[in-house]
Amino acid sequence: MPVTYAEKRNRVFHNSASAREYLNMKKTKIVIAGGGFAGLYAAKYLDKHLARRPDIEVTLIARENFILFTPMLHEVAAGDLAPGDIVNPLRRILRHVNVIEADVTDVDLNARKIRCVHGLERGELELDFDHLLLALGSETNFFDNAGIRDWAVTMKNLSDAALLRNRVVAFLEEASLETDAAARRQWLTFVIAGGGFAGAETAGAVNDFVRETAKFYPQLADEEIRVVVIHPGDYLLPELGEGLGRYAERKMRERKVEVIKGARVANYDGWVVTLNNGLSIPTATLVWTAGVKPSPVVAALSCPKERGRIVADEYLQVRGFSGLWTAGDCAAVPDGYETGIFFPPTAQHGMREAIVAAKNIERTILGQALQPFRYRTMGMLASIGHHTGVASFFGFKFSGFVAWWMWRSVYLAKLPRLVKKLRVMIAWTLDLLFGRDIEQMITLRDVEELTERWTRIRAERKQLNVA
Ligand SMILES: Cc1cc2nc3c(=O)[nH]c(=O)nc-3n(C[C@H](O)[C@H](O)[C@H](O)COP(=O)(O)OP(=O)(O)OC[C@H]3O[C@@H](n4cnc5c(N)ncnc54)[C@H](O)[C@@H]3O)c2cc1C
């Protein structure tokens, strides 16, 4: 059998003194839990600065082997972009960091071990760490409401957005063949719970998508379509302030989006949304963007928390637990300027916190003084549909087409990797020239199952004589 170059190199390596020294060397183990904005940016820093060293091992544990660019998620739901346009494979970005696709199940801070399960057979894996950066983000909070949990669509990951887009098209098809007018309106009503960034952007995007796509269904009238946002506050997008929030509402109303303020979704049974003010809206689609909670792994940890988030100090370490660091949505990071104020959970903050956490891990290993996290929020942007946006930058407010253009430019620049930027630019250009894609990409089994359940509910309701 011919011996390959790699085998020869390995034999030489394993026999050399330096190799034996290398293999026996006690490595400093750095583990990053979570492959979102915070996890990736910490890993990128360590990939460049530490991971090549033979005495250091850096591992990233992530549920998916890609980073999802959430600011553009609603564009996938609206058919402006394809799912693959807004994700980047972690393994292409990280060359020296070990990537493990697994689910973290628990962290033993005393034994300094992190446990995970992986693969279809849920194989167990245990890793030791000297430094652990917790960057597990947050999870959707259904506030223990089983109806909402079972029936609502979430807007958190890539499949949520793809499923929503598919569902909109599936229900246009369904409605186009429905003879019962009330049922047709139910298929054509889309309720979005939450008027923050995710809710307002999703509502604007879905509204554009469903109204533009419905033009290809001659049986359907635009007046039959309802897109409704339910928001507990006085104005949308509270993060951007009252002026821009009210502007967003006005613009969305002009585009026929209904905005119900000062109300919360109390229940949903797959066919009717009930609000806490007694109002009910018959709908086959509730998009739930109204709450987040910490990951169960974070919730189980005994370290100090602020509304479920792990309290970090200004160096991103968790006091009282040496070698434990945190960043991103799962961390409450003091803003350093005002006492008792924490940075908001956004990608903009998460990635910057993570880079400082990674630098401080490096500084700890090198025996250098730690660097505090200091950051002034630059601004926030939201796209609310129909080439309209709202933005606040260094105290200046922008709205309309200019803000929408800023939104596209800023996030295009932030999207990792040139190839994805080019794909998104091409997709946007093609959308402008030829319109967005309106096909149902796949007949998701999930939708079929739901349809069966709806058919059952409708039959039951008909028997009881309720709408
Ligand atoms: C629809 C939407 C739109 C948004 N728009 C914007 C925007 O325009 N601008 C902005 O700044 N922010 C925006 N955000 C917020 C932004 O996405 C978050 O602040 C950011 O993702 C936080 O980064 P993170 O790394 O802390 O968490 P995440 O990005 O959520 O990453 C956490 C990672 O940990 C993984 N994970 C969780 N639990 C486990 C486990 N047990 N085992 C293994 N892996 C696990 C997750 O799969 C995920 O990959 C938006 C969010 C959403 C949902």
The ligand as an SDF file (V2000), in Angstrom:
LIG
                    3D

 53 58  0  0  0  0  0  0  0  0999 V2000
  -36.0320   38.7880   13.9550 C   0  0  0  0  0  0  0  0  0  0  0  0
  -34.9030   39.4790   14.6540 C   0  0  0  0  0  0  0  0  0  0  0  0
  -34.3960   40.6770   14.1640 C   0  0  0  0  0  0  0  0  0  0  0  0
  -33.3430   41.3170   14.7990 C   0  0  0  0  0  0  0  0  0  0  0  0
  -32.8670   42.4800   14.2750 N   0  0  0  0  0  0  0  0  0  0  0  0
  -31.8070   43.0730   14.8550 C   0  0  0  0  0  0  0  0  0  0  0  0
  -31.2580   44.2530   14.2870 C   0  0  0  0  0  0  0  0  0  0  0  0
  -31.7390   44.7420   13.2800 O   0  0  0  0  0  0  0  0  0  0  0  0
  -30.1700   44.7930   14.8930 N   0  0  0  0  0  0  0  0  0  0  0  0
  -29.6090   44.2550   16.0210 C   0  0  0  0  0  0  0  0  0  0  0  0
  -28.6170   44.7880   16.5270 O   0  0  0  0  0  0  0  0  0  0  0  0
  -30.1230   43.1680   16.5950 N   0  0  0  0  0  0  0  0  0  0  0  0
  -31.2060   42.5600   16.0360 C   0  0  0  0  0  0  0  0  0  0  0  0
  -31.7450   41.4290   16.6070 N   0  0  0  0  0  0  0  0  0  0  0  0
  -31.1950   40.9550   17.8780 C   0  0  0  0  0  0  0  0  0  0  0  0
  -29.9660   40.1370   17.6200 C   0  0  0  0  0  0  0  0  0  0  0  0
  -30.2550   39.0640   16.7590 O   0  0  0  0  0  0  0  0  0  0  0  0
  -29.4640   39.5860   18.9400 C   0  0  0  0  0  0  0  0  0  0  0  0
  -29.2520   40.6430   19.8310 O   0  0  0  0  0  0  0  0  0  0  0  0
  -28.1630   38.8450   18.7130 C   0  0  0  0  0  0  0  0  0  0  0  0
  -28.3900   37.7400   17.8860 O   0  0  0  0  0  0  0  0  0  0  0  0
  -27.5680   38.4040   20.0450 C   0  0  0  0  0  0  0  0  0  0  0  0
  -26.4350   37.6340   19.7960 O   0  0  0  0  0  0  0  0  0  0  0  0
  -26.0980   36.4060   20.7590 P   0  0  0  0  0  0  0  0  0  0  0  0
  -24.8830   35.7820   20.2070 O   0  0  0  0  0  0  0  0  0  0  0  0
  -26.1150   36.8400   22.1590 O   0  0  0  0  0  0  0  0  0  0  0  0
  -27.3530   35.4450   20.6000 O   0  0  0  0  0  0  0  0  0  0  0  0
  -27.7960   34.6430   19.3230 P   0  0  0  0  0  0  0  0  0  0  0  0
  -27.4030   35.3540   18.0960 O   0  0  0  0  0  0  0  0  0  0  0  0
  -29.2320   34.3080   19.5540 O   0  0  0  0  0  0  0  0  0  0  0  0
  -26.9090   33.3440   19.4020 O   0  0  0  0  0  0  0  0  0  0  0  0
  -27.0630   32.3750   20.3820 C   0  0  0  0  0  0  0  0  0  0  0  0
  -26.5780   31.0940   19.7770 C   0  0  0  0  0  0  0  0  0  0  0  0
  -26.5200   30.1150   20.7760 O   0  0  0  0  0  0  0  0  0  0  0  0
  -27.1220   28.9510   20.2830 C   0  0  0  0  0  0  0  0  0  0  0  0
  -27.6350   28.1990   21.4150 N   0  0  0  0  0  0  0  0  0  0  0  0
  -28.6080   28.5360   22.2740 C   0  0  0  0  0  0  0  0  0  0  0  0
  -28.7780   27.5920   23.1890 N   0  0  0  0  0  0  0  0  0  0  0  0
  -27.8840   26.6210   22.8910 C   0  0  0  0  0  0  0  0  0  0  0  0
  -27.5640   25.3910   23.4730 C   0  0  0  0  0  0  0  0  0  0  0  0
  -28.1870   24.9300   24.5580 N   0  0  0  0  0  0  0  0  0  0  0  0
  -26.5870   24.6570   22.9150 N   0  0  0  0  0  0  0  0  0  0  0  0
  -25.9160   25.0960   21.8170 C   0  0  0  0  0  0  0  0  0  0  0  0
  -26.1620   26.2570   21.2330 N   0  0  0  0  0  0  0  0  0  0  0  0
  -27.1450   27.0110   21.7660 C   0  0  0  0  0  0  0  0  0  0  0  0
  -28.2050   29.4160   19.3470 C   0  0  0  0  0  0  0  0  0  0  0  0
  -28.5780   28.3960   18.4520 O   0  0  0  0  0  0  0  0  0  0  0  0
  -27.4970   30.5670   18.6860 C   0  0  0  0  0  0  0  0  0  0  0  0
  -26.7380   30.1480   17.6000 O   0  0  0  0  0  0  0  0  0  0  0  0
  -32.7960   40.7710   15.9830 C   0  0  0  0  0  0  0  0  0  0  0  0
  -33.2900   39.5580   16.4880 C   0  0  0  0  0  0  0  0  0  0  0  0
  -34.3340   38.9170   15.8260 C   0  0  0  0  0  0  0  0  0  0  0  0
  -34.8450   37.6120   16.3800 C   0  0  0  0  0  0  0  0  0  0  0  0
  1  2  1  0
  2  3  1  0
  2 52  2  0
  3  4  2  0
  4  5  1  0
  4 50  1  0
  5  6  2  0
  6  7  1  0
  6 13  1  0
  7  8  2  0
  7  9  1  0
  9 10  1  0
 10 11  2  0
 10 12  1  0
 12 13  2  0
 13 14  1  0
 14 15  1  0
 14 50  1  0
 15 16  1  0
 16 17  1  0
 16 18  1  0
 18 19  1  0
 18 20  1  0
 20 21  1  0
 20 22  1  0
 22 23  1  0
 23 24  1  0
 24 25  2  0
 24 26  1  0
 24 27  1  0
 27 28  1  0
 28 29  2  0
 28 30  1  0
 28 31  1  0
 31 32  1  0
 32 33  1  0
 33 34  1  0
 33 48  1  0
 34 35  1  0
 35 36  1  0
 35 46  1  0
 36 37  1  0
 36 45  1  0
 37 38  2  0
 38 39  1  0
 39 40  1  0
 39 45  2  0
 40 41  1  0
 40 42  2  0
 42 43  1  0
 43 44  2  0
 44 45  1  0
 46 47  1  0
 46 48  1  0
 48 49  1  0
 50 51  2  0
 51 52  1  0
 52 53  1  0
M  END
$$$$
